[in-house]
Amino acid sequence: MDDYLPEIYVEFQERFADVAKAQGALARVIREQTPFDDRTDRLVKLALAVGAQSPGAVRSNVRKALDQGVTVEELRAPWPWRRSRPAAFRRPWQPFGGSRR
């Protein structure tokens, strides 16, 4: 896995170092308290990213899920957006509901 971090995240860490450190500590405590294994935890994070309509977070979590052994077939499971993507995931020229073939 590469160590790429989005510029906005790096800027946040630099500008608000104390907040970023506290956020990281909170995330670790929450992670230690969950009953999920790493794979399930990553899939939950992916689902949250999809629900938040955050394409960057979706890409990041897909990349990390693949690194953790989740298969492409598992990632292509029937998700609700397969037929009608939310606006955040639609190309500007794509009509609502996807192509009409």
C-alpha positions as CSV (number, residue, x, y, z in Angstrom):
1,M,0.0,0.0,0.0
2,D,1.4,3.4,-0.9
3,D,1.6,6.2,1.7
4,Y,-0.4,8.7,-0.3
5,L,-2.3,11.2,1.9
6,P,-4.7,13.7,0.4
7,E,-3.4,17.3,0.5
8,I,-6.4,18.5,2.6
9,Y,-5.7,15.8,5.2
10,V,-2.0,16.8,5.4
11,E,-2.9,20.4,5.7
12,F,-5.4,19.6,8.5
13,Q,-2.7,17.7,10.4
14,E,-0.3,20.6,10.0
15,R,-2.8,23.3,11.0
16,F,-4.6,21.5,13.8
17,A,-1.9,19.1,15.1
18,D,-3.5,18.8,18.6
19,V,-7.0,18.0,17.1
20,A,-5.6,15.5,14.6
21,K,-3.7,13.8,17.4
22,A,-6.8,13.6,19.6
23,Q,-8.9,12.4,16.7
24,G,-6.3,9.6,16.1
25,A,-6.4,8.6,19.7
26,L,-10.2,8.5,19.7
27,A,-10.2,6.4,16.6
28,R,-7.8,3.9,18.2
29,V,-9.9,3.6,21.3
30,I,-13.0,3.1,19.3
31,R,-11.3,0.5,17.1
32,E,-10.1,-1.4,20.2
33,Q,-13.7,-1.6,21.5
34,T,-15.3,-2.9,18.4
35,P,-16.0,-6.6,17.9
36,F,-15.1,-6.5,14.2
37,D,-12.0,-8.0,12.6
38,D,-9.9,-5.7,10.3
39,R,-11.7,-6.9,7.2
40,T,-15.2,-6.2,8.5
41,D,-14.0,-2.9,10.0
42,R,-12.7,-1.8,6.6
43,L,-16.0,-2.8,4.9
44,V,-18.0,-0.8,7.5
45,K,-15.7,2.2,6.8
46,L,-16.3,1.8,3.1
47,A,-20.1,1.7,3.6
48,L,-19.9,4.9,5.7
49,A,-17.9,6.5,2.9
50,V,-20.5,5.5,0.4
51,G,-23.3,6.8,2.6
52,A,-21.4,10.1,3.0
53,Q,-21.1,10.3,-0.8
54,S,-17.3,11.0,-0.4
55,P,-15.6,9.7,-3.6
56,G,-12.1,10.2,-2.1
57,A,-13.0,8.2,1.0
58,V,-14.6,5.5,-1.1
59,R,-11.5,5.2,-3.3
60,S,-9.2,5.1,-0.2
61,N,-11.3,2.5,1.5
62,V,-11.6,0.3,-1.6
63,R,-7.8,0.5,-2.0
64,K,-7.3,-0.5,1.7
65,A,-9.9,-3.2,1.5
66,L,-8.2,-4.8,-1.5
67,D,-4.9,-4.6,0.4
68,Q,-6.6,-6.5,3.3
69,G,-7.7,-9.3,1.1
70,V,-11.3,-8.3,0.2
71,T,-11.9,-9.5,-3.4
72,V,-13.1,-7.4,-6.3
73,E,-16.2,-9.7,-6.5
74,E,-17.0,-8.9,-2.8
75,L,-16.7,-5.2,-3.5
76,R,-19.0,-5.6,-6.5
77,A,-21.7,-7.1,-4.4
78,P,-25.2,-5.7,-5.2
79,W,-25.0,-2.3,-3.6
80,P,-28.0,0.1,-3.8
81,W,-26.1,2.6,-6.1
82,R,-25.4,0.1,-8.8
83,R,-28.6,1.2,-10.7
84,S,-28.9,4.8,-9.7
85,R,-25.8,6.5,-8.4
86,P,-26.1,9.5,-6.0
87,A,-25.2,12.8,-7.6
88,A,-21.8,12.8,-6.1
89,F,-20.9,9.7,-8.1
90,R,-22.5,10.7,-11.4
91,R,-20.7,12.2,-14.3
92,P,-22.0,15.7,-15.0
93,W,-23.5,14.6,-18.3
94,Q,-25.0,11.4,-16.9
95,P,-28.8,11.7,-16.4
96,F,-30.3,10.8,-13.1
97,G,-30.7,7.1,-12.8
98,G,-27.8,6.2,-15.1
99,S,-28.0,5.5,-18.8
100,R,-31.4,4.7,-20.3
101,R,-30.7,1.8,-22.6
